[in-house]
Amino acid sequence: MHELTRRLEFSAAHRLHQPAFSVERNRQLYGVCNNERGHGHNYALEVTLRGEVDPETGMLMDLNRLATLLHEVIFCAVDHKHLDHDVPWLAGRVSTAENVVAAMWERLAGPLKPLLYRLRLYESSANFADYYGPGAR
């Protein structure tokens, strides 16, 4: 069994805000991240595939194909965008790292099935969220 990881970097803005909560509760819960105009991050997404290496090609997956897919499906949608306003597939979700990485999984699960193993989204060099897909334990 092998694991192969590709890293994708992008910059985006967002605001942590739950519309169902009061202004005060949002402020208490999210602090400065609830800034009405949002704030930005230099994100990094690590996409890890897991499976057997093809004996003919010597690869789990062609990294050029993976890079192209990530560019088209994720990067073009989120780079230099406001995640809460500009990315339709994030609508209705509080744009925490946990929710964003789960939405990215939904976008990638189809084209990368059955190899997709883990997504890791770095919001900063100190904070990241891992996601292994729905129902993973």
Legacy VTK file of the C-alpha trace (Angstrom):
# vtk DataFile Version 3.0
C-alpha trace
ASCII
DATASET POLYDATA
POINTS 137 float
0.000 0.000 0.000
1.315 3.430 -0.962
0.318 6.977 -0.160
0.956 9.870 -2.527
0.412 13.511 -1.550
0.124 16.636 -3.687
0.118 20.134 -2.138
-1.872 23.052 -3.541
-1.500 26.610 -2.228
-4.031 29.421 -2.592
-5.004 32.709 -0.978
-8.558 33.477 0.038
-10.655 35.547 2.409
-13.528 34.463 4.624
-15.548 35.446 7.663
-16.495 33.116 10.481
-20.154 33.911 11.024
-23.219 31.844 11.854
-26.321 33.722 10.646
-28.507 31.860 13.153
-26.540 33.391 16.051
-26.843 36.886 17.456
-24.202 39.531 16.734
-22.947 39.138 20.298
-22.751 35.337 20.168
-20.877 35.474 16.839
-18.462 37.986 18.324
-17.912 35.841 21.426
-17.518 32.607 19.474
-15.404 33.755 16.542
-13.662 36.860 17.932
-11.592 38.797 15.380
-12.414 36.156 12.752
-15.975 37.523 12.752
-14.799 40.818 11.241
-17.666 42.027 9.050
-15.392 42.462 6.020
-13.608 39.160 6.542
-9.914 38.392 6.702
-7.465 36.438 4.570
-5.271 33.368 4.735
-2.585 31.768 2.652
-4.038 28.270 2.612
-2.378 25.008 1.646
-4.339 21.887 0.725
-2.656 18.486 0.858
-4.434 15.762 -1.087
-3.338 12.258 -0.129
-4.168 9.268 -2.300
-3.795 5.700 -1.070
-3.649 2.483 -3.047
-1.519 0.043 -4.946
1.071 1.152 -7.483
0.310 0.135 -11.058
3.075 -2.349 -11.947
3.161 -1.152 -15.570
3.504 2.595 -14.873
5.155 2.465 -11.464
2.677 5.115 -10.278
-0.281 5.287 -7.954
-1.509 8.192 -10.118
0.120 10.488 -12.633
1.013 13.616 -10.625
0.545 15.829 -13.682
-3.029 14.571 -14.010
-3.603 15.152 -10.287
-2.143 18.672 -10.479
-4.410 19.547 -13.415
-7.479 18.194 -11.630
-6.714 20.142 -8.435
-6.149 23.315 -10.422
-9.445 22.989 -12.284
-11.669 21.725 -9.451
-10.286 23.606 -6.441
-7.724 26.315 -7.251
-9.710 28.172 -9.919
-12.738 28.281 -7.610
-11.005 29.569 -4.460
-7.772 31.428 -5.236
-8.062 35.159 -4.481
-11.758 34.741 -3.744
-13.957 35.413 -0.730
-15.022 31.916 0.294
-18.355 33.093 1.698
-19.400 35.173 -1.315
-17.622 33.830 -4.391
-17.659 30.028 -4.030
-21.130 28.550 -4.660
-20.255 25.106 -3.276
-19.477 26.678 0.121
-22.815 28.504 0.362
-24.699 27.881 3.582
-21.643 26.691 5.531
-19.659 28.551 8.146
-16.281 28.758 6.408
-14.219 27.071 9.123
-11.281 24.971 7.978
-13.309 21.897 8.960
-16.236 22.828 6.716
-14.093 24.011 3.819
-12.031 20.814 3.726
-15.215 18.676 3.849
-16.644 20.639 0.896
-13.398 20.136 -1.002
-13.684 16.397 -0.364
-17.148 16.447 -1.942
-15.661 18.096 -5.034
-12.770 15.638 -5.322
-14.365 12.357 -4.222
-15.896 11.595 -7.616
-12.855 12.132 -9.833
-10.414 10.567 -7.364
-12.451 7.551 -6.274
-11.326 5.093 -4.891
-7.862 6.571 -4.244
-8.796 9.639 -2.164
-7.631 8.966 1.388
-7.113 12.252 3.241
-7.363 15.996 2.758
-5.397 18.313 5.030
-6.205 22.020 4.834
-3.720 24.425 6.413
-5.312 27.730 7.337
-1.950 28.910 8.660
1.377 27.320 9.474
0.009 26.536 12.959
-3.572 25.412 12.190
-4.876 22.662 9.944
-7.868 20.369 9.607
-7.737 16.756 8.391
-10.676 15.062 6.696
-10.906 11.386 5.747
-14.358 11.477 4.184
-17.863 10.894 5.482
-18.153 8.010 7.888
-14.397 7.568 8.323
-13.144 6.409 11.697
LINES 1 138
137 0 1 2 3 4 5 6 7 8 9 10 11 12 13 14 15 16 17 18 19 20 21 22 23 24 25 26 27 28 29 30 31 32 33 34 35 36 37 38 39 40 41 42 43 44 45 46 47 48 49 50 51 52 53 54 55 56 57 58 59 60 61 62 63 64 65 66 67 68 69 70 71 72 73 74 75 76 77 78 79 80 81 82 83 84 85 86 87 88 89 90 91 92 93 94 95 96 97 98 99 100 101 102 103 104 105 106 107 108 109 110 111 112 113 114 115 116 117 118 119 120 121 122 123 124 125 126 127 128 129 130 131 132 133 134 135 136
